């Protein structure tokens, strides 16, 4: 990502990216869900049900990979 794109992010978008990367690192969300999740975090639109679904999907994937 270029510096110009990085500087165009709002504080909410920057924080959402940090949170999303931390969730990915811990295996709590799937890589394919990350872009959508980051946008939803930044906009404040994720509900409790959304969080639960994201985490359950990641945990189910992890269990099936073992």
TORLUM-566673 format. One record per atom (N, C-alpha, C, O, CB): residue number from 0; residue in three letters; atom name; x, y, z. Coordinates in steps of 0.02 Angstrom, whole numbers, always signed. Glycine has a CB too. Example, Ala and Ser with C-alpha at 12.3 -4.5 7.8 and 13.67 -1.06 7.14 Angstrom:
BEGIN
r seq:0 | type:ALA | atom:N | px:+660 | py:-284 | pz:+390
r seq:0 | type:ALA | atom:CA | px:+615 | py:-225 | pz:+390
r seq:0 | type:ALA | atom:C | px:+660 | py:-165 | pz:+390
r seq:0 | type:ALA | atom:O | px:+712 | py:-166 | pz:+423
r seq:0 | type:ALA | atom:CB | px:+565 | py:-224 | pz:+452
r seq:1 | type:SER | atom:N | px:+642 | py:-112 | pz:+354
r seq:1 | type:SER | atom:CA | px:+684 | py:-53 | pz:+357
r seq:1 | type:SER | atom:C | px:+645 | py:+2 | pz:+394
r seq:1 | type:SER | atom:O | px:+670 | py:+57 | pz:+402
r seq:1 | type:SER | atom:CB | px:+704 | py:-30 | pz:+286
//
This chain:
BEGIN
r seq:0 | type:UNK | atom:N | px:+43 | py:-59 | pz:+0
r seq:0 | type:UNK | atom:CA | px:+0 | py:+0 | pz:+0
r seq:0 | type:UNK | atom:C | px:+45 | py:+61 | pz:+0
r seq:0 | type:UNK | atom:O | px:+95 | py:+63 | pz:+36
r seq:0 | type:UNK | atom:CB | px:-49 | py:+0 | pz:+62
r seq:1 | type:UNK | atom:N | px:+28 | py:+111 | pz:-40
r seq:1 | type:UNK | atom:CA | px:+69 | py:+171 | pz:-45
r seq:1 | type:UNK | atom:C | px:+56 | py:+217 | pz:+15
r seq:1 | type:UNK | atom:O | px:+6 | py:+211 | pz:+50
r seq:1 | type:UNK | atom:CB | px:+55 | py:+208 | pz:-110
r seq:2 | type:UNK | atom:N | px:+103 | py:+264 | pz:+25
r seq:2 | type:UNK | atom:CA | px:+96 | py:+311 | pz:+80
r seq:2 | type:UNK | atom:C | px:+34 | py:+355 | pz:+70
r seq:2 | type:UNK | atom:O | px:+2 | py:+373 | pz:+119
r seq:2 | type:UNK | atom:CB | px:+158 | py:+355 | pz:+86
r seq:3 | type:UNK | atom:N | px:+18 | py:+371 | pz:+8
r seq:3 | type:UNK | atom:CA | px:-40 | py:+413 | pz:-5
r seq:3 | type:UNK | atom:C | px:-104 | py:+377 | pz:+16
r seq:3 | type:UNK | atom:O | px:-149 | py:+408 | pz:+47
r seq:3 | type:UNK | atom:CB | px:-44 | py:+432 | pz:-81
r seq:4 | type:UNK | atom:N | px:-109 | py:+313 | pz:+1
r seq:4 | type:UNK | atom:CA | px:-168 | py:+274 | pz:+21
r seq:4 | type:UNK | atom:C | px:-170 | py:+268 | pz:+97
r seq:4 | type:UNK | atom:O | px:-223 | py:+272 | pz:+127
r seq:4 | type:UNK | atom:CB | px:-168 | py:+204 | pz:-11
r seq:5 | type:UNK | atom:N | px:-112 | py:+258 | pz:+128
r seq:5 | type:UNK | atom:CA | px:-108 | py:+250 | pz:+200
r seq:5 | type:UNK | atom:C | px:-132 | py:+314 | pz:+234
r seq:5 | type:UNK | atom:O | px:-167 | py:+310 | pz:+285
r seq:5 | type:UNK | atom:CB | px:-36 | py:+234 | pz:+222
r seq:6 | type:UNK | atom:N | px:-114 | py:+372 | pz:+208
r seq:6 | type:UNK | atom:CA | px:-132 | py:+436 | pz:+238
r seq:6 | type:UNK | atom:C | px:-205 | py:+454 | pz:+226
r seq:6 | type:UNK | atom:O | px:-231 | py:+498 | pz:+260
r seq:6 | type:UNK | atom:CB | px:-88 | py:+490 | pz:+210
r seq:7 | type:UNK | atom:N | px:-238 | py:+422 | pz:+179
r seq:7 | type:UNK | atom:CA | px:-308 | py:+436 | pz:+164
r seq:7 | type:UNK | atom:C | px:-355 | py:+400 | pz:+212
r seq:7 | type:UNK | atom:O | px:-416 | py:+412 | pz:+209
r seq:7 | type:UNK | atom:CB | px:-323 | py:+416 | pz:+93
r seq:8 | type:UNK | atom:N | px:-329 | py:+358 | pz:+254
r seq:8 | type:UNK | atom:CA | px:-371 | py:+320 | pz:+300
r seq:8 | type:UNK | atom:C | px:-392 | py:+364 | pz:+359
r seq:8 | type:UNK | atom:O | px:-353 | py:+405 | pz:+384
r seq:8 | type:UNK | atom:CB | px:-335 | py:+257 | pz:+325
r seq:9 | type:UNK | atom:N | px:-453 | py:+353 | pz:+381
r seq:9 | type:UNK | atom:CA | px:-477 | py:+387 | pz:+441
r seq:9 | type:UNK | atom:C | px:-448 | py:+352 | pz:+502
r seq:9 | type:UNK | atom:O | px:-424 | py:+295 | pz:+496
r seq:9 | type:UNK | atom:CB | px:-556 | py:+388 | pz:+443
r seq:10 | type:UNK | atom:N | px:-449 | py:+385 | pz:+559
r seq:10 | type:UNK | atom:CA | px:-427 | py:+350 | pz:+620
r seq:10 | type:UNK | atom:C | px:-465 | py:+285 | pz:+633
r seq:10 | type:UNK | atom:O | px:-437 | py:+236 | pz:+655
r seq:10 | type:UNK | atom:CB | px:-434 | py:+397 | pz:+681
r seq:11 | type:UNK | atom:N | px:-530 | py:+285 | pz:+619
r seq:11 | type:UNK | atom:CA | px:-570 | py:+225 | pz:+628
r seq:11 | type:UNK | atom:C | px:-546 | py:+169 | pz:+582
r seq:11 | type:UNK | atom:O | px:-544 | py:+111 | pz:+602
r seq:11 | type:UNK | atom:CB | px:-645 | py:+240 | pz:+615
r seq:12 | type:UNK | atom:N | px:-529 | py:+186 | pz:+521
r seq:12 | type:UNK | atom:CA | px:-505 | py:+136 | pz:+473
r seq:12 | type:UNK | atom:C | px:-437 | py:+109 | pz:+494
r seq:12 | type:UNK | atom:O | px:-423 | py:+49 | pz:+488
r seq:12 | type:UNK | atom:CB | px:-501 | py:+166 | pz:+402
r seq:13 | type:UNK | atom:N | px:-394 | py:+153 | pz:+519
r seq:13 | type:UNK | atom:CA | px:-328 | py:+131 | pz:+542
r seq:13 | type:UNK | atom:C | px:-335 | py:+84 | pz:+602
r seq:13 | type:UNK | atom:O | px:-301 | py:+32 | pz:+604
r seq:13 | type:UNK | atom:CB | px:-285 | py:+192 | pz:+562
r seq:14 | type:UNK | atom:N | px:-377 | py:+101 | pz:+649
r seq:14 | type:UNK | atom:CA | px:-388 | py:+58 | pz:+707
r seq:14 | type:UNK | atom:C | px:-420 | py:-8 | pz:+686
r seq:14 | type:UNK | atom:O | px:-400 | py:-61 | pz:+711
r seq:14 | type:UNK | atom:CB | px:-433 | py:+94 | pz:+759
r seq:15 | type:UNK | atom:N | px:-468 | py:-6 | pz:+641
r seq:15 | type:UNK | atom:CA | px:-500 | py:-67 | pz:+617
r seq:15 | type:UNK | atom:C | px:-450 | py:-113 | pz:+585
r seq:15 | type:UNK | atom:O | px:-454 | py:-174 | pz:+592
r seq:15 | type:UNK | atom:CB | px:-556 | py:-50 | pz:+567
r seq:16 | type:UNK | atom:N | px:-402 | py:-85 | pz:+549
r seq:16 | type:UNK | atom:CA | px:-350 | py:-126 | pz:+517
r seq:16 | type:UNK | atom:C | px:-306 | py:-160 | pz:+570
r seq:16 | type:UNK | atom:O | px:-288 | py:-218 | pz:+563
r seq:16 | type:UNK | atom:CB | px:-307 | py:-83 | pz:+470
r seq:17 | type:UNK | atom:N | px:-288 | py:-123 | pz:+622
r seq:17 | type:UNK | atom:CA | px:-248 | py:-151 | pz:+677
r seq:17 | type:UNK | atom:C | px:-286 | py:-208 | pz:+711
r seq:17 | type:UNK | atom:O | px:-257 | py:-262 | pz:+723
r seq:17 | type:UNK | atom:CB | px:-230 | py:-96 | pz:+729
r seq:18 | type:UNK | atom:N | px:-349 | py:-197 | pz:+725
r seq:18 | type:UNK | atom:CA | px:-391 | py:-248 | pz:+759
r seq:18 | type:UNK | atom:C | px:-398 | py:-309 | pz:+714
r seq:18 | type:UNK | atom:O | px:-392 | py:-365 | pz:+736
r seq:18 | type:UNK | atom:CB | px:-460 | py:-219 | pz:+777
r seq:19 | type:UNK | atom:N | px:-412 | py:-297 | pz:+650
r seq:19 | type:UNK | atom:CA | px:-421 | py:-352 | pz:+603
r seq:19 | type:UNK | atom:C | px:-357 | py:-394 | pz:+598
r seq:19 | type:UNK | atom:O | px:-360 | py:-456 | pz:+597
r seq:19 | type:UNK | atom:CB | px:-440 | py:-325 | pz:+534
r seq:20 | type:UNK | atom:N | px:-300 | py:-361 | pz:+594
r seq:20 | type:UNK | atom:CA | px:-236 | py:-398 | pz:+590
r seq:20 | type:UNK | atom:C | px:-224 | py:-439 | pz:+653
r seq:20 | type:UNK | atom:O | px:-198 | py:-495 | pz:+650
r seq:20 | type:UNK | atom:CB | px:-178 | py:-350 | pz:+578
r seq:21 | type:UNK | atom:N | px:-241 | py:-411 | pz:+711
r seq:21 | type:UNK | atom:CA | px:-233 | py:-448 | pz:+774
r seq:21 | type:UNK | atom:C | px:-279 | py:-509 | pz:+775
r seq:21 | type:UNK | atom:O | px:-258 | py:-563 | pz:+797
r seq:21 | type:UNK | atom:CB | px:-248 | py:-402 | pz:+834
r seq:22 | type:UNK | atom:N | px:-340 | py:-502 | pz:+751
r seq:22 | type:UNK | atom:CA | px:-387 | py:-558 | pz:+748
r seq:22 | type:UNK | atom:C | px:-361 | py:-612 | pz:+701
r seq:22 | type:UNK | atom:O | px:-367 | py:-672 | pz:+715
r seq:22 | type:UNK | atom:CB | px:-456 | py:-534 | pz:+726
r seq:23 | type:UNK | atom:N | px:-333 | py:-591 | pz:+645
r seq:23 | type:UNK | atom:CA | px:-304 | py:-639 | pz:+598
r seq:23 | type:UNK | atom:C | px:-245 | py:-676 | pz:+629
r seq:23 | type:UNK | atom:O | px:-240 | py:-737 | pz:+624
r seq:23 | type:UNK | atom:CB | px:-281 | py:-603 | pz:+534
r seq:24 | type:UNK | atom:N | px:-202 | py:-639 | pz:+662
r seq:24 | type:UNK | atom:CA | px:-143 | py:-669 | pz:+694
r seq:24 | type:UNK | atom:C | px:-162 | py:-722 | pz:+745
r seq:24 | type:UNK | atom:O | px:-127 | py:-772 | pz:+754
r seq:24 | type:UNK | atom:CB | px:-101 | py:-615 | pz:+727
r seq:25 | type:UNK | atom:N | px:-217 | py:-711 | pz:+779
r seq:25 | type:UNK | atom:CA | px:-240 | py:-758 | pz:+831
r seq:25 | type:UNK | atom:C | px:-285 | py:-813 | pz:+802
r seq:25 | type:UNK | atom:O | px:-307 | py:-857 | pz:+839
r seq:25 | type:UNK | atom:CB | px:-278 | py:-720 | pz:+885
r seq:26 | type:UNK | atom:N | px:-299 | py:-811 | pz:+737
r seq:26 | type:UNK | atom:CA | px:-341 | py:-862 | pz:+706
r seq:26 | type:UNK | atom:C | px:-414 | py:-855 | pz:+723
r seq:26 | type:UNK | atom:O | px:-452 | py:-904 | pz:+719
r seq:26 | type:UNK | atom:CB | px:-317 | py:-929 | pz:+727
r seq:27 | type:UNK | atom:N | px:-436 | py:-795 | pz:+741
r seq:27 | type:UNK | atom:CA | px:-506 | py:-785 | pz:+761
r seq:27 | type:UNK | atom:C | px:-551 | py:-764 | pz:+703
r seq:27 | type:UNK | atom:O | px:-612 | py:-766 | pz:+709
r seq:27 | type:UNK | atom:CB | px:-510 | py:-733 | pz:+815
r seq:28 | type:UNK | atom:N | px:-521 | py:-746 | pz:+647
r seq:28 | type:UNK | atom:CA | px:-559 | py:-734 | pz:+586
r seq:28 | type:UNK | atom:C | px:-521 | py:-764 | pz:+528
r seq:28 | type:UNK | atom:O | px:-460 | py:-774 | pz:+532
r seq:28 | type:UNK | atom:CB | px:-573 | py:-657 | pz:+575
r seq:29 | type:UNK | atom:N | px:-556 | py:-778 | pz:+474
r seq:29 | type:UNK | atom:CA | px:-525 | py:-806 | pz:+414
r seq:29 | type:UNK | atom:C | px:-497 | py:-750 | pz:+370
r seq:29 | type:UNK | atom:O | px:-523 | py:-694 | pz:+370
r seq:29 | type:UNK | atom:CB | px:-576 | py:-848 | pz:+375
r seq:30 | type:UNK | atom:N | px:-444 | py:-767 | pz:+334
r seq:30 | type:UNK | atom:CA | px:-413 | py:-718 | pz:+290
r seq:30 | type:UNK | atom:C | px:-463 | py:-688 | pz:+240
r seq:30 | type:UNK | atom:O | px:-461 | py:-629 | pz:+225
r seq:30 | type:UNK | atom:CB | px:-353 | py:-749 | pz:+253
r seq:31 | type:UNK | atom:N | px:-506 | py:-731 | pz:+214
r seq:31 | type:UNK | atom:CA | px:-554 | py:-707 | pz:+164
r seq:31 | type:UNK | atom:C | px:-607 | py:-660 | pz:+195
r seq:31 | type:UNK | atom:O | px:-639 | py:-622 | pz:+158
r seq:31 | type:UNK | atom:CB | px:-589 | py:-766 | pz:+131
r seq:32 | type:UNK | atom:N | px:-616 | py:-663 | pz:+261
r seq:32 | type:UNK | atom:CA | px:-664 | py:-618 | pz:+294
r seq:32 | type:UNK | atom:C | px:-633 | py:-552 | pz:+315
r seq:32 | type:UNK | atom:O | px:-669 | py:-506 | pz:+334
r seq:32 | type:UNK | atom:CB | px:-693 | py:-653 | pz:+354
r seq:33 | type:UNK | atom:N | px:-567 | py:-547 | pz:+312
r seq:33 | type:UNK | atom:CA | px:-532 | py:-489 | pz:+339
r seq:33 | type:UNK | atom:C | px:-552 | py:-422 | pz:+307
r seq:33 | type:UNK | atom:O | px:-566 | py:-375 | pz:+343
r seq:33 | type:UNK | atom:CB | px:-459 | py:-498 | pz:+331
r seq:34 | type:UNK | atom:N | px:-554 | py:-416 | pz:+241
r seq:34 | type:UNK | atom:CA | px:-571 | py:-351 | pz:+211
r seq:34 | type:UNK | atom:C | px:-641 | py:-326 | pz:+232
r seq:34 | type:UNK | atom:O | px:-650 | py:-268 | pz:+250
r seq:34 | type:UNK | atom:CB | px:-567 | py:-354 | pz:+135
r seq:35 | type:UNK | atom:N | px:-688 | py:-371 | pz:+229
r seq:35 | type:UNK | atom:CA | px:-757 | py:-353 | pz:+248
r seq:35 | type:UNK | atom:C | px:-760 | py:-336 | pz:+322
r seq:35 | type:UNK | atom:O | px:-792 | py:-287 | pz:+342
r seq:35 | type:UNK | atom:CB | px:-806 | py:-412 | pz:+231
r seq:36 | type:UNK | atom:N | px:-727 | py:-376 | pz:+362
r seq:36 | type:UNK | atom:CA | px:-727 | py:-365 | pz:+434
r seq:36 | type:UNK | atom:C | px:-697 | py:-298 | pz:+451
r seq:36 | type:UNK | atom:O | px:-724 | py:-261 | pz:+493
r seq:36 | type:UNK | atom:CB | px:-688 | py:-420 | pz:+470
r seq:37 | type:UNK | atom:N | px:-642 | py:-281 | pz:+420
r seq:37 | type:UNK | atom:CA | px:-609 | py:-217 | pz:+433
r seq:37 | type:UNK | atom:C | px:-656 | py:-158 | pz:+416
r seq:37 | type:UNK | atom:O | px:-660 | py:-110 | pz:+455
r seq:37 | type:UNK | atom:CB | px:-545 | py:-211 | pz:+393
r seq:38 | type:UNK | atom:N | px:-689 | py:-163 | pz:+359
r seq:38 | type:UNK | atom:CA | px:-737 | py:-109 | pz:+340
r seq:38 | type:UNK | atom:C | px:-794 | py:-104 | pz:+390
r seq:38 | type:UNK | atom:O | px:-814 | py:-50 | pz:+410
r seq:38 | type:UNK | atom:CB | px:-765 | py:-122 | pz:+269
r seq:39 | type:UNK | atom:N | px:-820 | py:-162 | pz:+411
r seq:39 | type:UNK | atom:CA | px:-876 | py:-162 | pz:+458
r seq:39 | type:UNK | atom:C | px:-855 | py:-136 | pz:+527
r seq:39 | type:UNK | atom:O | px:-894 | py:-102 | pz:+560
r seq:39 | type:UNK | atom:CB | px:-904 | py:-233 | pz:+464
r seq:40 | type:UNK | atom:N | px:-794 | py:-153 | pz:+549
r seq:40 | type:UNK | atom:CA | px:-770 | py:-127 | pz:+613
r seq:40 | type:UNK | atom:C | px:-764 | py:-51 | pz:+609
r seq:40 | type:UNK | atom:O | px:-787 | py:-16 | pz:+654
r seq:40 | type:UNK | atom:CB | px:-701 | py:-159 | pz:+631
r seq:41 | type:UNK | atom:N | px:-735 | py:-27 | pz:+555
r seq:41 | type:UNK | atom:CA | px:-725 | py:+46 | pz:+547
r seq:41 | type:UNK | atom:C | px:-791 | py:+83 | pz:+546
r seq:41 | type:UNK | atom:O | px:-796 | py:+139 | pz:+572
r seq:41 | type:UNK | atom:CB | px:-687 | py:+60 | pz:+482
r seq:42 | type:UNK | atom:N | px:-842 | py:+52 | pz:+518
r seq:42 | type:UNK | atom:CA | px:-907 | py:+86 | pz:+513
r seq:42 | type:UNK | atom:C | px:-951 | py:+75 | pz:+574
r seq:42 | type:UNK | atom:O | px:-1003 | py:+107 | pz:+582
r seq:42 | type:UNK | atom:CB | px:-944 | py:+62 | pz:+451
r seq:43 | type:UNK | atom:N | px:-929 | py:+30 | pz:+618
r seq:43 | type:UNK | atom:CA | px:-967 | py:+16 | pz:+679
r seq:43 | type:UNK | atom:C | px:-1030 | py:-26 | pz:+667
r seq:43 | type:UNK | atom:O | px:-1076 | py:-24 | pz:+707
r seq:43 | type:UNK | atom:CB | px:-987 | py:+80 | pz:+711
r seq:44 | type:UNK | atom:N | px:-1031 | py:-63 | pz:+613
r seq:44 | type:UNK | atom:CA | px:-1091 | py:-100 | pz:+594
r seq:44 | type:UNK | atom:C | px:-1092 | py:-173 | pz:+616
r seq:44 | type:UNK | atom:O | px:-1142 | py:-207 | pz:+607
r seq:44 | type:UNK | atom:CB | px:-1099 | py:-98 | pz:+521
r seq:45 | type:UNK | atom:N | px:-1037 | py:-198 | pz:+646
r seq:45 | type:UNK | atom:CA | px:-1037 | py:-268 | pz:+668
r seq:45 | type:UNK | atom:C | px:-1078 | py:-276 | pz:+731
r seq:45 | type:UNK | atom:O | px:-1069 | py:-240 | pz:+780
r seq:45 | type:UNK | atom:CB | px:-965 | py:-292 | pz:+680
r seq:46 | type:UNK | atom:N | px:-1124 | py:-323 | pz:+729
r seq:46 | type:UNK | atom:CA | px:-1165 | py:-339 | pz:+787
r seq:46 | type:UNK | atom:C | px:-1136 | py:-399 | pz:+822
r seq:46 | type:UNK | atom:O | px:-1091 | py:-432 | pz:+796
r seq:46 | type:UNK | atom:CB | px:-1240 | py:-352 | pz:+766
r seq:47 | type:UNK | atom:N | px:-1162 | py:-415 | pz:+880
r seq:47 | type:UNK | atom:CA | px:-1137 | py:-472 | pz:+918
r seq:47 | type:UNK | atom:C | px:-1143 | py:-536 | pz:+877
r seq:47 | type:UNK | atom:O | px:-1098 | py:-578 | pz:+878
r seq:47 | type:UNK | atom:CB | px:-1177 | py:-480 | pz:+984
r seq:48 | type:UNK | atom:N | px:-1197 | py:-543 | pz:+839
r seq:48 | type:UNK | atom:CA | px:-1207 | py:-602 | pz:+798
r seq:48 | type:UNK | atom:C | px:-1154 | py:-607 | pz:+743
r seq:48 | type:UNK | atom:O | px:-1132 | py:-662 | pz:+726
r seq:48 | type:UNK | atom:CB | px:-1277 | py:-601 | pz:+766
r seq:49 | type:UNK | atom:N | px:-1134 | py:-550 | pz:+716
r seq:49 | type:UNK | atom:CA | px:-1083 | py:-549 | pz:+664
r seq:49 | type:UNK | atom:C | px:-1015 | py:-572 | pz:+692
r seq:49 | type:UNK | atom:O | px:-980 | py:-612 | pz:+660
r seq:49 | type:UNK | atom:CB | px:-1076 | py:-478 | pz:+634
r seq:50 | type:UNK | atom:N | px:-998 | py:-546 | pz:+751
r seq:50 | type:UNK | atom:CA | px:-935 | py:-567 | pz:+783
r seq:50 | type:UNK | atom:C | px:-936 | py:-642 | pz:+795
r seq:50 | type:UNK | atom:O | px:-887 | py:-677 | pz:+782
r seq:50 | type:UNK | atom:CB | px:-925 | py:-529 | pz:+850
r seq:51 | type:UNK | atom:N | px:-991 | py:-667 | pz:+821
r seq:51 | type:UNK | atom:CA | px:-997 | py:-738 | pz:+837
r seq:51 | type:UNK | atom:C | px:-988 | py:-780 | pz:+773
r seq:51 | type:UNK | atom:O | px:-951 | py:-830 | pz:+774
r seq:51 | type:UNK | atom:CB | px:-1065 | py:-753 | pz:+870
r seq:52 | type:UNK | atom:N | px:-1021 | py:-761 | pz:+719
r seq:52 | type:UNK | atom:CA | px:-1016 | py:-798 | pz:+657
r seq:52 | type:UNK | atom:C | px:-945 | py:-798 | pz:+630
r seq:52 | type:UNK | atom:O | px:-920 | py:-850 | pz:+609
r seq:52 | type:UNK | atom:CB | px:-1063 | py:-769 | pz:+605
r seq:53 | type:UNK | atom:N | px:-912 | py:-741 | pz:+632
r seq:53 | type:UNK | atom:CA | px:-843 | py:-737 | pz:+608
r seq:53 | type:UNK | atom:C | px:-797 | py:-784 | pz:+647
r seq:53 | type:UNK | atom:O | px:-758 | py:-821 | pz:+617
r seq:53 | type:UNK | atom:CB | px:-816 | py:-665 | pz:+614
r seq:54 | type:UNK | atom:N | px:-804 | py:-783 | pz:+712
r seq:54 | type:UNK | atom:CA | px:-760 | py:-825 | pz:+754
r seq:54 | type:UNK | atom:C | px:-778 | py:-899 | pz:+747
r seq:54 | type:UNK | atom:O | px:-733 | py:-941 | pz:+743
r seq:54 | type:UNK | atom:CB | px:-766 | py:-804 | pz:+827
r seq:55 | type:UNK | atom:N | px:-842 | py:-915 | pz:+744
r seq:55 | type:UNK | atom:CA | px:-862 | py:-985 | pz:+735
r seq:55 | type:UNK | atom:C | px:-836 | py:-1012 | pz:+668
r seq:55 | type:UNK | atom:O | px:-814 | py:-1069 | pz:+665
r seq:55 | type:UNK | atom:CB | px:-939 | py:-992 | pz:+738
r seq:56 | type:UNK | atom:N | px:-840 | py:-972 | pz:+615
r seq:56 | type:UNK | atom:CA | px:-814 | py:-994 | pz:+550
r seq:56 | type:UNK | atom:C | px:-740 | py:-1010 | pz:+555
r seq:56 | type:UNK | atom:O | px:-717 | py:-1061 | pz:+528
r seq:56 | type:UNK | atom:CB | px:-827 | py:-941 | pz:+497
r seq:57 | type:UNK | atom:N | px:-702 | py:-967 | pz:+588
r seq:57 | type:UNK | atom:CA | px:-630 | py:-977 | pz:+593
r seq:57 | type:UNK | atom:C | px:-614 | py:-1039 | pz:+635
r seq:57 | type:UNK | atom:O | px:-570 | py:-1077 | pz:+618
r seq:57 | type:UNK | atom:CB | px:-596 | py:-915 | pz:+624
r seq:58 | type:UNK | atom:N | px:-650 | py:-1048 | pz:+690
r seq:58 | type:UNK | atom:CA | px:-638 | py:-1105 | pz:+733
r seq:58 | type:UNK | atom:C | px:-658 | py:-1171 | pz:+698
r seq:58 | type:UNK | atom:O | px:-624 | py:-1221 | pz:+705
r seq:58 | type:UNK | atom:CB | px:-677 | py:-1097 | pz:+798
r seq:59 | type:UNK | atom:N | px:-714 | py:-1169 | pz:+660
r seq:59 | type:UNK | atom:CA | px:-735 | py:-1228 | pz:+623
r seq:59 | type:UNK | atom:C | px:-683 | py:-1246 | pz:+570
r seq:59 | type:UNK | atom:O | px:-667 | py:-1305 | pz:+560
r seq:59 | type:UNK | atom:CB | px:-803 | py:-1216 | pz:+589
r seq:60 | type:UNK | atom:N | px:-656 | py:-1197 | pz:+536
r seq:60 | type:UNK | atom:CA | px:-604 | py:-1208 | pz:+485
r seq:60 | type:UNK | atom:C | px:-542 | py:-1238 | pz:+517
r seq:60 | type:UNK | atom:O | px:-513 | py:-1285 | pz:+491
r seq:60 | type:UNK | atom:CB | px:-586 | py:-1141 | pz:+448
r seq:61 | type:UNK | atom:N | px:-523 | py:-1211 | pz:+575
r seq:61 | type:UNK | atom:CA | px:-464 | py:-1237 | pz:+610
r seq:61 | type:UNK | atom:C | px:-475 | py:-1309 | pz:+631
r seq:61 | type:UNK | atom:O | px:-429 | py:-1350 | pz:+624
r seq:61 | type:UNK | atom:CB | px:-449 | py:-1194 | pz:+671
r seq:62 | type:UNK | atom:N | px:-534 | py:-1325 | pz:+656
r seq:62 | type:UNK | atom:CA | px:-549 | py:-1393 | pz:+677
r seq:62 | type:UNK | atom:C | px:-548 | py:-1442 | pz:+618
r seq:62 | type:UNK | atom:O | px:-526 | py:-1499 | pz:+624
r seq:62 | type:UNK | atom:CB | px:-617 | py:-1396 | pz:+713
r seq:63 | type:UNK | atom:N | px:-574 | py:-1420 | pz:+561
r seq:63 | type:UNK | atom:CA | px:-576 | py:-1464 | pz:+503
r seq:63 | type:UNK | atom:C | px:-507 | py:-1473 | pz:+471
r seq:63 | type:UNK | atom:O | px:-496 | py:-1522 | pz:+436
r seq:63 | type:UNK | atom:CB | px:-625 | py:-1436 | pz:+451
r seq:64 | type:UNK | atom:N | px:-462 | py:-1426 | pz:+483
r seq:64 | type:UNK | atom:CA | px:-394 | py:-1431 | pz:+456
r seq:64 | type:UNK | atom:C | px:-349 | py:-1478 | pz:+498
r seq:64 | type:UNK | atom:O | px:-297 | py:-1499 | pz:+474
r seq:64 | type:UNK | atom:CB | px:-363 | py:-1362 | pz:+452
r seq:65 | type:UNK | atom:N | px:-371 | py:-1493 | pz:+558
r seq:65 | type:UNK | atom:CA | px:-329 | py:-1535 | pz:+602
r seq:65 | type:UNK | atom:C | px:-338 | py:-1609 | pz:+588
r seq:65 | type:UNK | atom:O | px:-307 | py:-1650 | pz:+621
r seq:65 | type:UNK | atom:CB | px:-346 | py:-1521 | pz:+674
//
